[in-house]
Amino acid sequence: MSDSTTNLLLPYLMAAQAQKHITHNEALRLLDGLVQLSVKSRGLTAPPATPSDGDRYIVASGATGGWAGWDLNVALWTEGAWLRLPPRAGWRAWVEGEAVLLVRHGAGWQPMVPTAFDDLTRLGIGMEASAGSPFSAKLNSALWTALYAADGGSGDLTQTLNRETGTDDAGLILQTGFSTRALIGMFGSDKLRIAVSPDGSSFRDALGVDPATGIADQPNLPRFKAYTNYDNYVGTDTWTTLGINVAEYNDQGCFDAGTNRFVAPVAGTYLLGASLFFKINASGNARMRGRLVLNGSTEIRGSFGEVSGAHVSEATALWLQTMVALDAGDTVTLQGSFRAADGYFAANHTTFWGAKIG
């Protein structure tokens, strides 16, 4: 029959044993030292000079003096002597100097809250992770901060999204109610893309950057170039909206050839311009004028121009250009007029163009 318990090695009272109180008190001392185990520290290799009764320590590796050979054991100071308590798997100890809870695992002590997680198959924070989303988090905010140099880091903060091949995807998918509304990254190619969607199924690219040249493209930027395909007769001193009726290109459908006007699809700053070519009617002295008009009535400041003197038919030109802030739905038309004599604005050469620049 054993003379001590299996797990805590508490001494048994034996039959016909004299002075049983000594054995009993020894068992109580062991219980007092082990139950609700809390140690002063785990960093000392030699006993402190002035311990207090009941002090406990996890002996650090490389122990010397009265603790020699007690590496990673628990040392208990009781009744003027150090008592060695060999730890068992699963023992828990609170380290007062560090405010950390340890558990005995294998040959050492490990934090109850692990400092590293390796080879997890899934992790859910505030929700259950799934095979399709092995890392899932349900929360209202998240913070990533650099490890500062004072804390042993470099002060940098980078995040890498790596894909297997150039035809795979690497990027951010932004959703509303789990329906995709925006994409930022490389999707199916090496081109950097920003794309948006109103419904989660159809997407339009707002920005693309070519990886070979670094040239940025805005394929859906409002922009147009249009011209008239007939000679526009205009009398003297009569401002007339020119029949700009053929669009060479018309991104976002912002130019209405039926009404000969540009319609701003969104608010912003636009660069607008025109080229007006003179075609003689009866006199080469007609003074050709042009301007851009906002919402059918207001001349846009800086858009007016005039050519005077003798003109050559289909060779004399007037160029206009200005920048203007527009609200969504604002319209701009190209108007022309003559002074001194009437004339034509030439077909195919008289153009109107514009683009959003901000």
N, C-alpha and C positions, 0 to 999 in steps of 0.2 A: 504494500500500500504506500502511495506517495505521501511525503510529509508536507506538500504544499499544493495550492490550487494550480490548475492548468494554465490559465491565462495571465493572471496577475502575480502568480507565485507567492500568494499569501500563505504564511505557515499555518499548518493545522495544529490544533490541540490534540495531543496523542494520549492514548489510554495510559493511566497510571503515571502521567507526567507530573513531575514536581514543578512548583512555581509556574502554574499555567498562565498567570497574569502577565508574565514576561512575553510569552508567545503571543498572547492576545493583544497586548499593547504594540508589539512589533507589527502585527497585521494591521492595526489601526493606523500606525504611522505610515505604512505603505499606502493604505487607502487614502489617507489625508494628502499624501504626496501625489497620487495618481488621478484621483477622481476630480473632474473639472480642471484638467491640467492647464496651468498657465505658467509660462516661464519668463524670466527676466529678459533673456536674450538668447541668441544662438550663435554669437560671434566670438565667445571667449574660448581660449585653448588652455587656460590655467585658472584655478579657483580665484575668486575675488578675495581681497585682503580681509574685509569685514562683512561677511554675510550675516543676514538675519535669519532667525529660525524659520524654517518653512520655505526659504528661497529655493527656486528651482531654475535650472539652466539646461538647454540643449548644448552639449559640449561640441565645439567646433572640431573639424578634422585637424589632426596634428597635435592632439592634447599632450600636455606635459604636467609635471609635478604630481599633485594628488589626483589629477584626472588622467594621468597617462594610461593609454589603452581604452579610454572611455569614449572614443570618437563617436559622435552622433547619438550617444546615450543620454538619458536624463540624469542629471546630478541633483540630488536633494540634500540640503543642509538641515539636519535634524539632530537635536540633542548634542550639539558640539561636534558633529562629524558629518562627512560627506557619505551619502548612501547612493550607490549606483542602481539605476532602474533601467534595465535593458528593454528597449521598446519592442513592441510587437506590431505587425501589420494592422493598419486601421486606427492606431492611436491618433488622437487629435490633440494639438497643443496650440494655445494662443500665445503669441510672442508679444509681450507687452511693449517692448521698445520699438516695434515696427507696426503694431496694430494689424497683424496678419495672422490668419488661421492656417496651420499646417496639418498635414496628415502624413502618417508614416506609410511609405509605399516603397516596396523593394528594400534597398539598402540605404535609402535616404528619406528626407522629409520634403514633401511637395506642398505648394500652396493649395488650399482648398479651391480658390479661384485660379484656374490655370493661367499661366502667362503665355502659353502658346497652344494653338489648335492646329493640328496637322491632319491632312487627308480626311477631312469631313466630307460626307457625301451630300449633306444638305444642312442649311441653317436658316431658321425662321426667327425674325424679331417682331414680336407683336402679331404674328400670324403664322400659319403653317406653310412651310416650304413644300415645293412639289418637284417632281422629276424634271418638268419643263423649266422651272424657275428654282433651282436648288438653293439659291440665296435670295430670300424674300424678307422685306421689312415693311411694316405698317407703322408710320410715324408722321409727325407734322414738320419736323425739321431734322437736318443732319449737318454735321460739321466735320470737315477735314482740315487739319492744321499741320503745318510743317513741324518736324522735330527740330527745335532750335539748337544752335551750336552750343549754347550753355548747357543743354541737356544731353549732349553727346551726338547731336545730329549735324546736318549741314545747313539747315535753314531753308532748304529747297522743298518744294512740294510739286510732284509730278504724278500723273496717272496715265497708265498705258492700257490701251485697248488693242489687243493683237488678234488678227484673223489668220486663218491658215493659208488662203490663196488670195490672189488679186480679184477674183470674182466673188468672194464671200463678202459679208457685211461687217463693218466695224463702226459703231456710232451710237448716238443717243436717239431714242424713240420717245417722243413726248405725246402723252395721251390724255384724253378727257373721258372719264367713264370707261376706260380700257379701249377706247377707240382712238386710233392714231391721228394726231393733228399736225405733227411736225417731225422731220427727220434732220439730223445734223451729223455728218460724218461721211464715210466712204461706203457706198452701197453698190455692190456689183462691179466696181471699177476703182481705179486709184484717184479718181476725181473727187475733190472735196465738194460736198453738196449741202445746201440748205433747201429743203423742200417742205411745202405745206399742203394741207388737205382740209377741205370743209366737211368731209364725211367719212374719212378713214379708208376710202377706196381709190379715189382719184387724187393724184398728186401733181403739183406744179412746182418746178424749180424756181426758187427766188434768187439763188446765187450758186455759181459753180466756179471752181478754180482748177485750171489745167495743171496737172502735176509736172509736166515737162517744161512749161514756160512760166508758170506762176501767174498767168493772165486770168483775171477775174471776169466772169460773164454774168449778166443779169438777163436771162433769156425771156423773162416776162415783164421787163421794165416797160411802162407805157411809152411808146415812141412810134412815130409815123413819118412817112414822106409821101406827098401826093402832088399831082399836077393836073392841069387842065388839058383836055384833048381837043379843044376848039379855040378859035380866036375870039376873045371876049371884047366886044365893042363897048366902050364907055364914053359918054359924052363929057363935055367940059363942065368943070366945077360940080360934078355929081359923084359923091362917094358911092361905090357899087361893090357889093360882095362878089368876088370873082368865083367863077364856076369851077373850083378845084374839085374834080369829080372822079379822078382815078388814083387809087392808092397803090404805090409801089410796094410798100410794106406797112403793116398796120397792127403792131403788137397790142394786145388787149382790146382790139377793136375800138381804139380811142378816136379814130377819125371817121366821121359820117360823110361818105361821098354824096349821099342823097341831099344833104343840107349844106354841103361844102364847109363843114366846120369841125374843129377839134373839140372833144368833150373830155374834160379831166375826169378819169375814173376814180381818183383818190386825191385828197388834199396834198399839196407839196409845192416844191419849187420846180419850175419848168423853164427850159431853154427853148425858145421858139424863133423861127426865122423864115425868110421867104426870098425868092429871086423872081423879079418881074422883068419881062422882056418886052420892049416896045415894038409894035408893028404899025407902020405908017398907014394912015387913012388918006388924008389929003395934004397934010402939012407935016414936014419934018421938025417944025418948031413947037409941037405940042409938048408941054411940060409934064412928064410922067411923075405921078406921086403914088405912094403906097403906105399902108399902115396896118397894124393888127388891132382888132377891136374885141373887147371883153363883153360877153353877154349881149352882143348886138348893138351896143350903144356907146360904150366908153373906150376911147382910144387909149391903148396901153402905152404908158409913158416910155419914151425911148425907142418906140417902134416906127416912128414916122420918118419918111425919106422922100426926096424929090430930086429929079434930074432935069436940068434946063439946058437951053441951047439947042443947036441943030442936032437931030438924031438920025441914026442909020437904022432902017427897018430890020428887026430881028437880030440886031447886033448891040444895040444900046440896052444896058441892063441896070437895074437898081436892086441892091441887096439890103435886106432888113434883118436885124437880129436883136433880141432882147431877152431878159430873164424876168419872170413874173411869178408871184405866189398865187396859187389857185386853190379854191375849195372844190371838193368833189361836186361834179355836175356843172361847173363853170364852163362856158363855151368861148372859143376864140375863132374868129374868122379873118380872112385876108381880104382887105378892101383896096380898090384902086380908083384913081381919078386922073383927069387931065386938066391942065390949065392952058389957056391961049388957043388951043385947038383940040379936037377930039382925036381918038385913035383906038388901037386895039392892044390888048395884052396877049402876046403870042402864044399859040397852042404849043404844047409839048415842052416849052422852055420855062413857062411860068409855074413856079413850084411853091409849096408850103410844107414846112417840116417842123418837128419838135420832139422833145423827149423830157422825161422827168429826171432831174438831177439831184434832187434832195427832198 
